[in-house]
């Protein structure tokens, strides 16, 4: 399907994208572009990319599809470097965890070529980073959200959707604004909370003792604090308005719980816990049903 795909950022996200497309036989050549040549060379050794490219012009030339899989703060700079070499027929997409800021950056960088940019966000990840973290089935059965622009052609949107489908992903569509509000609540806030908790524990004078006795509950709750600090710094700042709104709501919930605890109001605390338990059970049941349906559909 694709003669040449160029990936800016060959770590977990970009690397897994390349591996999945190669396994599907959907691409002839994958070119990698990055800030560090040693990272690109490692990606080549792992079979993620076929060639490491130091020239943006060479990377863009003849590419069917370009994926920007770098931290969101780098998006405008990368797209600006691509823009002078971008020719008709080449589609650019991204994998950023925020979309409104990415769309704004793309409009600034690409100008009249904005129609060739189809924003996207694969909903998958691991706490590891770099090319060695890339796995071929990272996107299998996971959602990939596209937030198409009014300028995008249906053909270009479908080209991006097709690439993610070859990776095993299930395509969803939202507006950029809807996307950012949703993920502020269910992704960006949980990461902020996990980082904050581990940082708080680490700064206590008896941190060593606390970590010694931290068990599976602490491990599971804070797993995502092992993710890239640079990437999540950028996401936190990029989605500031929606994240501040969710954080304020959560602080109100914490204040309410603190008051109930101070009052020793066991029945009210239990009611909150029970509601959360029911909601989580229902969510898990919905996920399992969807996964089963997707598996049967694949058969």
Secondary structure as the mmCIF struct_conf table of DSSP 4:
data_model
#
loop_
_struct_conf.conf_type_id
_struct_conf.id
_struct_conf.beg_label_comp_id
_struct_conf.beg_label_asym_id
_struct_conf.beg_label_seq_id
_struct_conf.end_label_comp_id
_struct_conf.end_label_asym_id
_struct_conf.end_label_seq_id
STRN STRN1 UNK A 2 UNK A 8
BEND BEND1 UNK A 11 UNK A 11
HELX_RH_AL_P HELX_RH_AL_P1 UNK A 12 UNK A 23
TURN_TY1_P TURN_TY1_P1 UNK A 24 UNK A 25
STRN STRN2 UNK A 27 UNK A 33
BEND BEND2 UNK A 35 UNK A 35
HELX_RH_AL_P HELX_RH_AL_P2 UNK A 37 UNK A 45
TURN_TY1_P TURN_TY1_P2 UNK A 46 UNK A 47
BEND BEND3 UNK A 48 UNK A 48
BEND BEND4 UNK A 50 UNK A 50
STRN STRN3 UNK A 51 UNK A 52
BEND BEND5 UNK A 54 UNK A 54
HELX_RH_AL_P HELX_RH_AL_P3 UNK A 56 UNK A 60
TURN_TY1_P TURN_TY1_P3 UNK A 61 UNK A 62
BEND BEND6 UNK A 64 UNK A 64
STRN STRN4 UNK A 65 UNK A 68
BEND BEND7 UNK A 70 UNK A 70
HELX_RH_3T_P HELX_RH_3T_P1 UNK A 72 UNK A 74
HELX_RH_AL_P HELX_RH_AL_P4 UNK A 75 UNK A 83
TURN_TY1_P TURN_TY1_P4 UNK A 84 UNK A 85
TURN_TY1_P TURN_TY1_P5 UNK A 88 UNK A 89
STRN STRN5 UNK A 91 UNK A 94
BEND BEND8 UNK A 97 UNK A 97
HELX_RH_AL_P HELX_RH_AL_P5 UNK A 100 UNK A 110
HELX_RH_3T_P HELX_RH_3T_P2 UNK A 111 UNK A 116
STRN STRN6 UNK A 117 UNK A 118
STRN STRN7 UNK A 120 UNK A 122
BEND BEND9 UNK A 127 UNK A 127
BEND BEND10 UNK A 130 UNK A 130
HELX_RH_3T_P HELX_RH_3T_P3 UNK A 131 UNK A 133
TURN_TY1_P TURN_TY1_P6 UNK A 136 UNK A 141
STRN STRN8 UNK A 143 UNK A 146
TURN_TY1_P TURN_TY1_P7 UNK A 150 UNK A 151
HELX_RH_AL_P HELX_RH_AL_P6 UNK A 154 UNK A 166
TURN_TY1_P TURN_TY1_P8 UNK A 167 UNK A 168
STRN STRN9 UNK A 170 UNK A 173
HELX_RH_AL_P HELX_RH_AL_P7 UNK A 176 UNK A 183
HELX_RH_PI_P HELX_RH_PI_P1 UNK A 184 UNK A 188
HELX_RH_AL_P HELX_RH_AL_P8 UNK A 189 UNK A 202
TURN_TY1_P TURN_TY1_P9 UNK A 203 UNK A 203
BEND BEND11 UNK A 204 UNK A 204
TURN_TY1_P TURN_TY1_P10 UNK A 205 UNK A 206
HELX_RH_AL_P HELX_RH_AL_P9 UNK A 207 UNK A 213
HELX_RH_AL_P HELX_RH_AL_P10 UNK A 216 UNK A 222
HELX_RH_3T_P HELX_RH_3T_P4 UNK A 223 UNK A 226
BEND BEND12 UNK A 227 UNK A 227
HELX_RH_AL_P HELX_RH_AL_P11 UNK A 229 UNK A 238
TURN_TY1_P TURN_TY1_P11 UNK A 239 UNK A 239
HELX_RH_AL_P HELX_RH_AL_P12 UNK A 240 UNK A 262
TURN_TY1_P TURN_TY1_P12 UNK A 263 UNK A 264
HELX_RH_AL_P HELX_RH_AL_P13 UNK A 266 UNK A 298
#
